[in-house]
Structures are given as C-alpha cells and as structure tokens.
Amino acid sequence: MTFFRSEEHLRSWAQFKPDTQEGIFPLPDLLKLFSGQMFRRRLGPDYFSHMREYGMEWITTMQEIGKTGPFWSLKKA
C-alpha cells in the first residue's frame, strides 16, 4: 500500500498504472473501511467465530464506497 498526498500526485508517479485506478482510495473511505468490526475486534476471543458477519460488513462497506468493479474481484488461479 502506497500513500500519496493527492490523486494528482499519484497519477504523476512513474509507476502509476491506469488500469489500477479503481484501487485509489480517498482517506475518508479508508477510514470507513478500516473502522469496521473486522479490524476493531481482532483481539476478541471469539473473533474467528464472527468472521462471516465481519466479512459481510466488509463487503457492504466496499459497496457503499463504490469499490465493486473488476479490480476488486477475486482472480481465479
């Protein structure tokens, strides 16, 4: 994960690949995603028994912030 001060700064980066632009996250979206239960409950004794609900929350948040395109799909090996 690489952080840039602006989207313009990112796009002028020598290693920027236009086909990965869907992976650009504004900071408020990152904060929303990483403040979910999956990250806040990591040290809980019952963390793994709740992974399904945490995963569903993760997916819902990704949809809310508009990260649903092909870039985010799991690739078949």
mmCIF file as gemmi writes it, N, C-alpha and C atoms, coordinates in Angstrom:
data_model
loop_
_atom_site.group_PDB
_atom_site.id
_atom_site.type_symbol
_atom_site.label_atom_id
_atom_site.label_alt_id
_atom_site.label_comp_id
_atom_site.label_asym_id
_atom_site.label_entity_id
_atom_site.label_seq_id
_atom_site.pdbx_PDB_ins_code
_atom_site.Cartn_x
_atom_site.Cartn_y
_atom_site.Cartn_z
_atom_site.occupancy
_atom_site.B_iso_or_equiv
_atom_site.pdbx_formal_charge
_atom_site.auth_seq_id
_atom_site.auth_asym_id
_atom_site.pdbx_PDB_model_num
ATOM 1 N N . MET Axp A 1 ? 0.858 -1.163 0 1 0 ? 1 A 1
ATOM 2 C CA . MET Axp A 1 ? 0 0 0 1 0 ? 1 A 1
ATOM 3 C C . MET Axp A 1 ? 0.907 1.229 0 1 0 ? 1 A 1
ATOM 4 N N . THR Axp A 2 ? 0.655 2.126 -0.91 1 0 ? 2 A 1
ATOM 5 C CA . THR Axp A 2 ? 1.422 3.354 -1.019 1 0 ? 2 A 1
ATOM 6 C C . THR Axp A 2 ? 0.474 4.531 -0.848 1 0 ? 2 A 1
ATOM 7 N N . PHE Axp A 3 ? 0.89 5.508 -0.052 1 0 ? 3 A 1
ATOM 8 C CA . PHE Axp A 3 ? 0.055 6.686 0.178 1 0 ? 3 A 1
ATOM 9 C C . PHE Axp A 3 ? 0.626 7.889 -0.568 1 0 ? 3 A 1
ATOM 10 N N . PHE Axp A 4 ? -0.278 8.699 -1.104 1 0 ? 4 A 1
ATOM 11 C CA . PHE Axp A 4 ? 0.096 9.918 -1.811 1 0 ? 4 A 1
ATOM 12 C C . PHE Axp A 4 ? -0.7 11.074 -1.227 1 0 ? 4 A 1
ATOM 13 N N . ARG Axp A 5 ? -0.17 12.268 -1.356 1 0 ? 5 A 1
ATOM 14 C CA . ARG Axp A 5 ? -0.861 13.418 -0.776 1 0 ? 5 A 1
ATOM 15 C C . ARG Axp A 5 ? -2.07 13.852 -1.588 1 0 ? 5 A 1
ATOM 16 N N . SER Axp A 6 ? -2.128 13.438 -2.861 1 0 ? 6 A 1
ATOM 17 C CA . SER Axp A 6 ? -3.274 13.788 -3.694 1 0 ? 6 A 1
ATOM 18 C C . SER Axp A 6 ? -3.38 12.801 -4.849 1 0 ? 6 A 1
ATOM 19 N N . GLU Axp A 7 ? -4.549 12.767 -5.456 1 0 ? 7 A 1
ATOM 20 C CA . GLU Axp A 7 ? -4.739 11.904 -6.621 1 0 ? 7 A 1
ATOM 21 C C . GLU Axp A 7 ? -3.854 12.371 -7.777 1 0 ? 7 A 1
ATOM 22 N N . GLU Axp A 8 ? -3.672 13.672 -7.903 1 0 ? 8 A 1
ATOM 23 C CA . GLU Axp A 8 ? -2.799 14.226 -8.947 1 0 ? 8 A 1
ATOM 24 C C . GLU Axp A 8 ? -1.361 13.737 -8.75 1 0 ? 8 A 1
ATOM 25 N N . HIS Axp A 9 ? -0.9 13.744 -7.503 1 0 ? 9 A 1
ATOM 26 C CA . HIS Axp A 9 ? 0.44 13.26 -7.174 1 0 ? 9 A 1
ATOM 27 C C . HIS Axp A 9 ? 0.568 11.782 -7.544 1 0 ? 9 A 1
ATOM 28 N N . LEU Axp A 10 ? -0.453 11.008 -7.255 1 0 ? 10 A 1
ATOM 29 C CA . LEU Axp A 10 ? -0.461 9.584 -7.599 1 0 ? 10 A 1
ATOM 30 C C . LEU Axp A 10 ? -0.368 9.381 -9.11 1 0 ? 10 A 1
ATOM 31 N N . ARG Axp A 11 ? -1.175 10.11 -9.854 1 0 ? 11 A 1
ATOM 32 C CA . ARG Axp A 11 ? -1.208 9.929 -11.313 1 0 ? 11 A 1
ATOM 33 C C . ARG Axp A 11 ? 0.107 10.351 -11.989 1 0 ? 11 A 1
ATOM 34 N N . SER Axp A 12 ? 0.87 11.226 -11.36 1 0 ? 12 A 1
ATOM 35 C CA . SER Axp A 12 ? 2.151 11.628 -11.946 1 0 ? 12 A 1
ATOM 36 C C . SER Axp A 12 ? 3.304 10.732 -11.489 1 0 ? 12 A 1
ATOM 37 N N . TRP Axp A 13 ? 3.019 9.777 -10.627 1 0 ? 13 A 1
ATOM 38 C CA . TRP Axp A 13 ? 4.015 8.82 -10.15 1 0 ? 13 A 1
ATOM 39 C C . TRP Axp A 13 ? 4.488 7.954 -11.316 1 0 ? 13 A 1
ATOM 40 N N . ALA Axp A 14 ? 5.781 7.728 -11.439 1 0 ? 14 A 1
ATOM 41 C CA . ALA Axp A 14 ? 6.346 6.98 -12.569 1 0 ? 14 A 1
ATOM 42 C C . ALA Axp A 14 ? 5.798 5.558 -12.678 1 0 ? 14 A 1
ATOM 43 N N . GLN Axp A 15 ? 5.43 4.944 -11.558 1 0 ? 15 A 1
ATOM 44 C CA . GLN Axp A 15 ? 4.949 3.561 -11.585 1 0 ? 15 A 1
ATOM 45 C C . GLN Axp A 15 ? 3.424 3.448 -11.638 1 0 ? 15 A 1
ATOM 46 N N . PHE Axp A 16 ? 2.731 4.563 -11.838 1 0 ? 16 A 1
ATOM 47 C CA . PHE Axp A 16 ? 1.267 4.53 -11.897 1 0 ? 16 A 1
ATOM 48 C C . PHE Axp A 16 ? 0.802 3.751 -13.119 1 0 ? 16 A 1
ATOM 49 N N . LYS Axp A 17 ? -0.155 2.857 -12.897 1 0 ? 17 A 1
ATOM 50 C CA . LYS Axp A 17 ? -0.742 2.068 -13.985 1 0 ? 17 A 1
ATOM 51 C C . LYS Axp A 17 ? -2.218 2.435 -14.08 1 0 ? 17 A 1
ATOM 52 N N . PRO Axp A 18 ? -2.659 3.011 -15.201 1 0 ? 18 A 1
ATOM 53 C CA . PRO Axp A 18 ? -4.054 3.444 -15.335 1 0 ? 18 A 1
ATOM 54 C C . PRO Axp A 18 ? -5.082 2.345 -15.073 1 0 ? 18 A 1
ATOM 55 N N . ASP Axp A 19 ? -4.733 1.083 -15.352 1 0 ? 19 A 1
ATOM 56 C CA . ASP Axp A 19 ? -5.705 0.01 -15.132 1 0 ? 19 A 1
ATOM 57 C C . ASP Axp A 19 ? -5.902 -0.315 -13.649 1 0 ? 19 A 1
ATOM 58 N N . THR Axp A 20 ? -5.142 0.331 -12.772 1 0 ? 20 A 1
ATOM 59 C CA . THR Axp A 20 ? -5.317 0.121 -11.329 1 0 ? 20 A 1
ATOM 60 C C . THR Axp A 20 ? -5.983 1.315 -10.65 1 0 ? 20 A 1
ATOM 61 N N . GLN Axp A 21 ? -6.465 2.28 -11.43 1 0 ? 21 A 1
ATOM 62 C CA . GLN Axp A 21 ? -7.004 3.495 -10.815 1 0 ? 21 A 1
ATOM 63 C C . GLN Axp A 21 ? -8.232 3.233 -9.951 1 0 ? 21 A 1
ATOM 64 N N . GLU Axp A 22 ? -8.933 2.103 -10.185 1 0 ? 22 A 1
ATOM 65 C CA . GLU Axp A 22 ? -10.071 1.773 -9.327 1 0 ? 22 A 1
ATOM 66 C C . GLU Axp A 22 ? -9.606 1.491 -7.894 1 0 ? 22 A 1
ATOM 67 N N . GLY Axp A 23 ? -8.328 1.207 -7.728 1 0 ? 23 A 1
ATOM 68 C CA . GLY Axp A 23 ? -7.774 0.939 -6.407 1 0 ? 23 A 1
ATOM 69 C C . GLY Axp A 23 ? -7.432 2.194 -5.618 1 0 ? 23 A 1
ATOM 70 N N . ILE Axp A 24 ? -7.681 3.362 -6.188 1 0 ? 24 A 1
ATOM 71 C CA . ILE Axp A 24 ? -7.421 4.618 -5.475 1 0 ? 24 A 1
ATOM 72 C C . ILE Axp A 24 ? -8.502 4.813 -4.415 1 0 ? 24 A 1
ATOM 73 N N . PHE Axp A 25 ? -8.071 5.012 -3.184 1 0 ? 25 A 1
ATOM 74 C CA . PHE Axp A 25 ? -8.982 5.205 -2.06 1 0 ? 25 A 1
ATOM 75 C C . PHE Axp A 25 ? -8.794 6.588 -1.468 1 0 ? 25 A 1
ATOM 76 N N . PRO Axp A 26 ? -9.829 7.41 -1.423 1 0 ? 26 A 1
ATOM 77 C CA . PRO Axp A 26 ? -9.735 8.653 -0.65 1 0 ? 26 A 1
ATOM 78 C C . PRO Axp A 26 ? -9.63 8.294 0.841 1 0 ? 26 A 1
ATOM 79 N N . LEU Axp A 27 ? -8.957 9.106 1.6 1 0 ? 27 A 1
ATOM 80 C CA . LEU Axp A 27 ? -8.742 8.829 3.017 1 0 ? 27 A 1
ATOM 81 C C . LEU Axp A 27 ? -10.038 8.567 3.79 1 0 ? 27 A 1
ATOM 82 N N . PRO Axp A 28 ? -11.11 9.338 3.588 1 0 ? 28 A 1
ATOM 83 C CA . PRO Axp A 28 ? -12.35 9.045 4.329 1 0 ? 28 A 1
ATOM 84 C C . PRO Axp A 28 ? -12.889 7.633 4.058 1 0 ? 28 A 1
ATOM 85 N N . ASP Axp A 29 ? -12.712 7.141 2.828 1 0 ? 29 A 1
ATOM 86 C CA . ASP Axp A 29 ? -13.155 5.779 2.516 1 0 ? 29 A 1
ATOM 87 C C . ASP Axp A 29 ? -12.297 4.746 3.237 1 0 ? 29 A 1
ATOM 88 N N . LEU Axp A 30 ? -10.99 4.982 3.304 1 0 ? 30 A 1
ATOM 89 C CA . LEU Axp A 30 ? -10.114 4.066 4.043 1 0 ? 30 A 1
ATOM 90 C C . LEU Axp A 30 ? -10.486 4.041 5.52 1 0 ? 30 A 1
ATOM 91 N N . LEU Axp A 31 ? -10.769 5.207 6.064 1 0 ? 31 A 1
ATOM 92 C CA . LEU Axp A 31 ? -11.154 5.272 7.476 1 0 ? 31 A 1
ATOM 93 C C . LEU Axp A 31 ? -12.437 4.498 7.728 1 0 ? 31 A 1
ATOM 94 N N . LYS Axp A 32 ? -13.39 4.628 6.83 1 0 ? 32 A 1
ATOM 95 C CA . LYS Axp A 32 ? -14.652 3.898 6.978 1 0 ? 32 A 1
ATOM 96 C C . LYS Axp A 32 ? -14.414 2.392 6.897 1 0 ? 32 A 1
ATOM 97 N N . LEU Axp A 33 ? -13.623 1.97 5.938 1 0 ? 33 A 1
ATOM 98 C CA . LEU Axp A 33 ? -13.371 0.548 5.739 1 0 ? 33 A 1
ATOM 99 C C . LEU Axp A 33 ? -12.633 -0.067 6.93 1 0 ? 33 A 1
ATOM 100 N N . PHE Axp A 34 ? -11.597 0.594 7.397 1 0 ? 34 A 1
ATOM 101 C CA . PHE Axp A 34 ? -10.775 0.031 8.459 1 0 ? 34 A 1
ATOM 102 C C . PHE Axp A 34 ? -11.294 0.315 9.864 1 0 ? 34 A 1
ATOM 103 N N . SER Axp A 35 ? -12.446 0.964 9.977 1 0 ? 35 A 1
ATOM 104 C CA . SER Axp A 35 ? -13.047 1.147 11.3 1 0 ? 35 A 1
ATOM 105 C C . SER Axp A 35 ? -14.15 0.123 11.545 1 0 ? 35 A 1
ATOM 106 N N . GLY Axp A 36 ? -14.301 -0.825 10.641 1 0 ? 36 A 1
ATOM 107 C CA . GLY Axp A 36 ? -15.317 -1.871 10.789 1 0 ? 36 A 1
ATOM 108 C C . GLY Axp A 36 ? -14.945 -2.901 11.845 1 0 ? 36 A 1
ATOM 109 N N . GLN Axp A 37 ? -15.887 -3.779 12.125 1 0 ? 37 A 1
ATOM 110 C CA . GLN Axp A 37 ? -15.706 -4.807 13.15 1 0 ? 37 A 1
ATOM 111 C C . GLN Axp A 37 ? -14.522 -5.731 12.851 1 0 ? 37 A 1
ATOM 112 N N . MET Axp A 38 ? -14.263 -5.992 11.583 1 0 ? 38 A 1
ATOM 113 C CA . MET Axp A 38 ? -13.169 -6.891 11.22 1 0 ? 38 A 1
ATOM 114 C C . MET Axp A 38 ? -11.842 -6.412 11.799 1 0 ? 38 A 1
ATOM 115 N N . PHE Axp A 39 ? -11.686 -5.112 11.92 1 0 ? 39 A 1
ATOM 116 C CA . PHE Axp A 39 ? -10.434 -4.563 12.433 1 0 ? 39 A 1
ATOM 117 C C . PHE Axp A 39 ? -10.524 -4.187 13.909 1 0 ? 39 A 1
ATOM 118 N N . ARG Axp A 40 ? -11.68 -3.766 14.357 1 0 ? 40 A 1
ATOM 119 C CA . ARG Axp A 40 ? -11.819 -3.36 15.753 1 0 ? 40 A 1
ATOM 120 C C . ARG Axp A 40 ? -11.879 -4.545 16.709 1 0 ? 40 A 1
ATOM 121 N N . ARG Axp A 41 ? -12.277 -5.691 16.226 1 0 ? 41 A 1
ATOM 122 C CA . ARG Axp A 41 ? -12.463 -6.861 17.097 1 0 ? 41 A 1
ATOM 123 C C . ARG Axp A 41 ? -11.368 -7.911 16.954 1 0 ? 41 A 1
ATOM 124 N N . ARG Axp A 42 ? -10.279 -7.59 16.336 1 0 ? 42 A 1
ATOM 125 C CA . ARG Axp A 42 ? -9.23 -8.58 16.053 1 0 ? 42 A 1
ATOM 126 C C . ARG Axp A 42 ? -8.7 -9.296 17.284 1 0 ? 42 A 1
ATOM 127 N N . LEU Axp A 43 ? -8.667 -8.664 18.401 1 0 ? 43 A 1
ATOM 128 C CA . LEU Axp A 43 ? -8.126 -9.297 19.602 1 0 ? 43 A 1
ATOM 129 C C . LEU Axp A 43 ? -9.193 -9.986 20.446 1 0 ? 43 A 1
ATOM 130 N N . GLY Axp A 44 ? -10.425 -9.982 19.978 1 0 ? 44 A 1
ATOM 131 C CA . GLY Axp A 44 ? -11.504 -10.63 20.721 1 0 ? 44 A 1
ATOM 132 C C . GLY Axp A 44 ? -11.353 -12.146 20.731 1 0 ? 44 A 1
ATOM 133 N N . PRO Axp A 45 ? -11.697 -12.788 21.841 1 0 ? 45 A 1
ATOM 134 C CA . PRO Axp A 45 ? -11.561 -14.245 21.931 1 0 ? 45 A 1
ATOM 135 C C . PRO Axp A 45 ? -12.474 -14.995 20.959 1 0 ? 45 A 1
ATOM 136 N N . ASP Axp A 46 ? -13.535 -14.346 20.5 1 0 ? 46 A 1
ATOM 137 C CA . ASP Axp A 46 ? -14.47 -15.004 19.584 1 0 ? 46 A 1
ATOM 138 C C . ASP Axp A 46 ? -14.374 -14.437 18.158 1 0 ? 46 A 1
ATOM 139 N N . TYR Axp A 47 ? -13.241 -13.842 17.837 1 0 ? 47 A 1
ATOM 140 C CA . TYR Axp A 47 ? -13.051 -13.19 16.533 1 0 ? 47 A 1
ATOM 141 C C . TYR Axp A 47 ? -13.367 -14.129 15.371 1 0 ? 47 A 1
ATOM 142 N N . PHE Axp A 48 ? -12.791 -15.308 15.381 1 0 ? 48 A 1
ATOM 143 C CA . PHE Axp A 48 ? -12.971 -16.214 14.241 1 0 ? 48 A 1
ATOM 144 C C . PHE Axp A 48 ? -14.388 -16.749 14.126 1 0 ? 48 A 1
ATOM 145 N N . SER Axp A 49 ? -15.086 -16.841 15.232 1 0 ? 49 A 1
ATOM 146 C CA . SER Axp A 49 ? -16.468 -17.321 15.147 1 0 ? 49 A 1
ATOM 147 C C . SER Axp A 49 ? -17.394 -16.266 14.539 1 0 ? 49 A 1
ATOM 148 N N . HIS Axp A 50 ? -16.918 -15.038 14.422 1 0 ? 50 A 1
ATOM 149 C CA . HIS Axp A 50 ? -17.713 -13.956 13.835 1 0 ? 50 A 1
ATOM 150 C C . HIS Axp A 50 ? -17.203 -13.517 12.459 1 0 ? 50 A 1
ATOM 151 N N . MET Axp A 51 ? -16.249 -14.246 11.908 1 0 ? 51 A 1
ATOM 152 C CA . MET Axp A 51 ? -15.654 -13.835 10.633 1 0 ? 51 A 1
ATOM 153 C C . MET Axp A 51 ? -16.676 -13.696 9.509 1 0 ? 51 A 1
ATOM 154 N N . ARG Axp A 52 ? -17.683 -14.54 9.492 1 0 ? 52 A 1
ATOM 155 C CA . ARG Axp A 52 ? -18.691 -14.443 8.428 1 0 ? 52 A 1
ATOM 156 C C . ARG Axp A 52 ? -19.404 -13.091 8.479 1 0 ? 52 A 1
ATOM 157 N N . GLU Axp A 53 ? -19.838 -12.68 9.674 1 0 ? 53 A 1
ATOM 158 C CA . GLU Axp A 53 ? -20.536 -11.39 9.772 1 0 ? 53 A 1
ATOM 159 C C . GLU Axp A 53 ? -19.578 -10.228 9.518 1 0 ? 53 A 1
ATOM 160 N N . TYR Axp A 54 ? -18.325 -10.352 9.96 1 0 ? 54 A 1
ATOM 161 C CA . TYR Axp A 54 ? -17.349 -9.293 9.694 1 0 ? 54 A 1
ATOM 162 C C . TYR Axp A 54 ? -17.086 -9.185 8.194 1 0 ? 54 A 1
ATOM 163 N N . GLY Axp A 55 ? -17.007 -10.328 7.536 1 0 ? 55 A 1
ATOM 164 C CA . GLY Axp A 55 ? -16.804 -10.341 6.085 1 0 ? 55 A 1
ATOM 165 C C . GLY Axp A 55 ? -17.965 -9.7 5.347 1 0 ? 55 A 1
ATOM 166 N N . MET Axp A 56 ? -19.18 -9.979 5.804 1 0 ? 56 A 1
ATOM 167 C CA . MET Axp A 56 ? -20.364 -9.373 5.177 1 0 ? 56 A 1
ATOM 168 C C . MET Axp A 56 ? -20.364 -7.856 5.378 1 0 ? 56 A 1
ATOM 169 N N . GLU Axp A 57 ? -19.957 -7.418 6.565 1 0 ? 57 A 1
ATOM 170 C CA . GLU Axp A 57 ? -19.859 -5.979 6.819 1 0 ? 57 A 1
ATOM 171 C C . GLU Axp A 57 ? -18.814 -5.351 5.889 1 0 ? 57 A 1
ATOM 172 N N . TRP Axp A 58 ? -17.693 -6.038 5.704 1 0 ? 58 A 1
ATOM 173 C CA . TRP Axp A 58 ? -16.624 -5.574 4.807 1 0 ? 58 A 1
ATOM 174 C C . TRP Axp A 58 ? -17.164 -5.402 3.387 1 0 ? 58 A 1
ATOM 175 N N . ILE Axp A 59 ? -17.884 -6.409 2.907 1 0 ? 59 A 1
ATOM 176 C CA . ILE Axp A 59 ? -18.446 -6.37 1.553 1 0 ? 59 A 1
ATOM 177 C C . ILE Axp A 59 ? -19.445 -5.224 1.415 1 0 ? 59 A 1
ATOM 178 N N . THR Axp A 60 ? -20.293 -5.053 2.412 1 0 ? 60 A 1
ATOM 179 C CA . THR Axp A 60 ? -21.278 -3.968 2.396 1 0 ? 60 A 1
ATOM 180 C C . THR Axp A 60 ? -20.581 -2.609 2.348 1 0 ? 60 A 1
ATOM 181 N N . THR Axp A 61 ? -19.543 -2.45 3.143 1 0 ? 61 A 1
ATOM 182 C CA . THR Axp A 61 ? -18.801 -1.184 3.156 1 0 ? 61 A 1
ATOM 183 C C . THR Axp A 61 ? -18.135 -0.94 1.805 1 0 ? 61 A 1
ATOM 184 N N . MET Axp A 62 ? -17.559 -1.978 1.219 1 0 ? 62 A 1
ATOM 185 C CA . MET Axp A 62 ? -16.947 -1.833 -0.108 1 0 ? 62 A 1
ATOM 186 C C . MET Axp A 62 ? -17.993 -1.376 -1.125 1 0 ? 62 A 1
ATOM 187 N N . GLN Axp A 63 ? -19.2 -1.911 -1.032 1 0 ? 63 A 1
ATOM 188 C CA . GLN Axp A 63 ? -20.273 -1.498 -1.938 1 0 ? 63 A 1
ATOM 189 C C . GLN Axp A 63 ? -20.665 -0.048 -1.685 1 0 ? 63 A 1
ATOM 190 N N . GLU Axp A 64 ? -20.761 0.335 -0.413 1 0 ? 64 A 1
ATOM 191 C CA . GLU Axp A 64 ? -21.143 1.707 -0.06 1 0 ? 64 A 1
ATOM 192 C C . GLU Axp A 64 ? -20.146 2.735 -0.589 1 0 ? 64 A 1
ATOM 193 N N . ILE Axp A 65 ? -18.867 2.383 -0.598 1 0 ? 65 A 1
ATOM 194 C CA . ILE Axp A 65 ? -17.863 3.343 -1.066 1 0 ? 65 A 1
ATOM 195 C C . ILE Axp A 65 ? -17.551 3.169 -2.555 1 0 ? 65 A 1
ATOM 196 N N . GLY Axp A 66 ? -18.305 2.291 -3.214 1 0 ? 66 A 1
ATOM 197 C CA . GLY Axp A 66 ? -18.211 2.161 -4.667 1 0 ? 66 A 1
ATOM 198 C C . GLY Axp A 66 ? -17.069 1.304 -5.18 1 0 ? 66 A 1
ATOM 199 N N . LYS Axp A 67 ? -16.551 0.416 -4.354 1 0 ? 67 A 1
ATOM 200 C CA . LYS Axp A 67 ? -15.447 -0.457 -4.769 1 0 ? 67 A 1
ATOM 201 C C . LYS Axp A 67 ? -15.993 -1.839 -5.102 1 0 ? 67 A 1
ATOM 202 N N . THR Axp A 68 ? -16.634 -1.953 -6.282 1 0 ? 68 A 1
ATOM 203 C CA . THR Axp A 68 ? -17.278 -3.21 -6.66 1 0 ? 68 A 1
ATOM 204 C C . THR Axp A 68 ? -16.892 -3.685 -8.056 1 0 ? 68 A 1
ATOM 205 N N . GLY Axp A 69 ? -16.045 -2.953 -8.741 1 0 ? 69 A 1
ATOM 206 C CA . GLY Axp A 69 ? -15.703 -3.293 -10.122 1 0 ? 69 A 1
ATOM 207 C C . GLY Axp A 69 ? -14.75 -4.466 -10.248 1 0 ? 69 A 1
ATOM 208 N N . PRO Axp A 70 ? -14.335 -4.758 -11.464 1 0 ? 70 A 1
ATOM 209 C CA . PRO Axp A 70 ? -13.472 -5.905 -11.738 1 0 ? 70 A 1
ATOM 210 C C . PRO Axp A 70 ? -12.138 -5.878 -10.987 1 0 ? 70 A 1
ATOM 211 N N . PHE Axp A 71 ? -11.624 -4.707 -10.689 1 0 ? 71 A 1
ATOM 212 C CA . PHE Axp A 71 ? -10.361 -4.603 -9.952 1 0 ? 71 A 1
ATOM 213 C C . PHE Axp A 71 ? -10.457 -5.312 -8.607 1 0 ? 71 A 1
ATOM 214 N N . TRP Axp A 72 ? -11.635 -5.317 -8.005 1 0 ? 72 A 1
ATOM 215 C CA . TRP Axp A 72 ? -11.834 -5.88 -6.669 1 0 ? 72 A 1
ATOM 216 C C . TRP Axp A 72 ? -12.307 -7.325 -6.688 1 0 ? 72 A 1
ATOM 217 N N . SER Axp A 73 ? -12.517 -7.893 -7.848 1 0 ? 73 A 1
ATOM 218 C CA . SER Axp A 73 ? -12.951 -9.29 -7.944 1 0 ? 73 A 1
ATOM 219 C C . SER Axp A 73 ? -11.774 -10.223 -7.687 1 0 ? 73 A 1
ATOM 220 N N . LEU Axp A 74 ? -12.063 -11.35 -7.054 1 0 ? 74 A 1
ATOM 221 C CA . LEU Axp A 74 ? -11.02 -12.349 -6.85 1 0 ? 74 A 1
ATOM 222 C C . LEU Axp A 74 ? -10.671 -12.976 -8.192 1 0 ? 74 A 1
ATOM 223 N N . LYS Axp A 75 ? -9.4 -13.077 -8.442 1 0 ? 75 A 1
ATOM 224 C CA . LYS Axp A 75 ? -8.933 -13.665 -9.698 1 0 ? 75 A 1
ATOM 225 C C . LYS Axp A 75 ? -8.821 -15.178 -9.527 1 0 ? 75 A 1
ATOM 226 N N . LYS Axp A 76 ? -9.264 -15.916 -10.533 1 0 ? 76 A 1
ATOM 227 C CA . LYS Axp A 76 ? -9.116 -17.374 -10.499 1 0 ? 76 A 1
ATOM 228 C C . LYS Axp A 76 ? -7.678 -17.723 -10.851 1 0 ? 76 A 1
ATOM 229 N N . ALA Axp A 77 ? -7.126 -18.636 -10.087 1 0 ? 77 A 1
ATOM 230 C CA . ALA Axp A 77 ? -5.719 -19.038 -10.298 1 0 ? 77 A 1
ATOM 231 C C . ALA Axp A 77 ? -5.558 -19.929 -11.504 1 0 ? 77 A 1
